[in-house]
Amino acid sequence: MRLLIILSLFSVIYGCKTDTKSISDKRVAEVSKKILIKYARGFTIEQFKNYKIITLKNAWKNEKQTHKYVLYSSEKPKGINNAVFVKTPIKRIACMSLTHVAFIEKLNLEKSIIALSGCSYVSSIKINDLISINSIKEIGKVPGINYELLVEQDPDILMAFGINKNSNNHIKKLRSLGLNVVLNSEYMEVHPLGKAEWIKFIAAFYDENEKAVAIFDSIERSYLELLKIVKMVEVKPTVFTGMPWKGAWHVPGSNSFQAHLFKDAGATYLWGNDNDTISSVVKSKEIIIDEAIESDYWLNLNSYTSLASVIAYDEKFKKFKSIKEQKLFNNDKALNNKLGNDYWESGIINPHIILKDLIKIFHPELIEHELYYYRKLN
């Protein structure tokens, strides 16, 4: 009898272990592949047999919480907690940023956009055509969102973004109205190709993964080919950016998106070694004048449109080497009549074109190219 009991217990224990293992193996077997993310650091995509899990990290600066999105096309998955569930492919989307629009248009899915924040600033011809026939409606900006109109439009998802922890209040408000809010934090990426790779994030909601990969791979190839051209450069001109605003001068951090572009274009950013910062750094005008007076180039001058307007701000600027040699370039060539700047719209998905512009500026002898986003200030 004792032997039978021992054998029975052994059978139960062994059986339990076998079941646990089979469940675990089944879970592993469900994973068909992980979509390759090469440069972006803000999200991952895990592909299961009948659904995907997107995990969003770094939604905004100092945000530690991750956000999980479960995308499914048929039966809603069970056993997944603390996630937003989205049935795919989505057909209707509302966007809180023009950068979201640029990704969607690149996927040829612009007709899925039914509402947008900032219609007046749109540069895209296709999107403006849809706005003109009222296919895309203006929903306003925080804090003046037209919540009633947004709910009436009934989007499958509202693609939004956060700035800081206070953004949680706005997100909760939107979700309380029954809206399926999906956060997008492509602006947090520091590598130009990292920003562009968010096309894979957006494409996942449309079940257009393969198309997104093909588009991104083409962009990446173009970008890397340009890096090969610049690699031969021995003399790297110095560059700084910006203009004063209310007594302060904001310059890109040493590990920022802009600093990466300057380096990749064969230039030396004046503050490229300052503490490995990502976000912008505030410097006084006096420090800028002292440190940038001998810089070869001056770029991204906000809303200033000519050498005269720059000098009019401060006569001391006349002493700058970049002023004397007329090497000022602004990224506002693609500005529309409402002051919407395509650099901040389609530029997100065209880092290779921005890089071409910068190479043409810093090393005009290296490539044949007409400036697209940049123009010289005269």
Sequence and secondary structure as in RCSB ss.txt:
>XXXX:A:sequence
MRLLIILSLFSVIYGCKTDTKSISDKRVAEVSKKILIKYARGFTIEQFKNYKIITLKNAWKNEKQTHKYVLYSSE
KPKGINNAVFVKTPIKRIACMSLTHVAFIEKLNLEKSIIALSGCSYVSSIKINDLISINSIKEIGKVPGINYELL
VEQDPDILMAFGINKNSNNHIKKLRSLGLNVVLNSEYMEVHPLGKAEWIKFIAAFYDENEKAVAIFDSIERSYLE
LLKIVKMVEVKPTVFTGMPWKGAWHVPGSNSFQAHLFKDAGATYLWGNDNDTISSVVKSKEIIIDEAIESDYWLN
LNSYTSLASVIAYDEKFKKFKSIKEQKLFNNDKALNNKLGNDYWESGIINPHIILKDLIKIFHPELIEHELYYYR
KLN
>XXXX:A:secstr
 HHHHHHHHHHHHHHHHHHHHHHHHHHHHHEEEE   SS  SEEEEEESSEEEEEE  SSTT    EEEEEESSS
  SS  S EEEESS   EEESSHHHHHHHHHTT GGGEEEES GGG   HHHHHHHHTTSSEE   TTS  HHHH
HHH  SEEEE  SSTTHHHHHHHHHHTT  EEE  GGG  SHHHHHTTHHHHHHTTT HHHHHHHHHHHHHHHHH
HHHHHTT     EEEE   BTTEEEE  TTSHHHHHHHHTT EETTTTSTT  S EEEEHHHHHHHHTT SEEE 
 TT  SHHHHHHH GGGGG HHHHTT EEES TTB TT  BGGGTGGGG HHHHHHHHHHHH TTT     SS E
E  
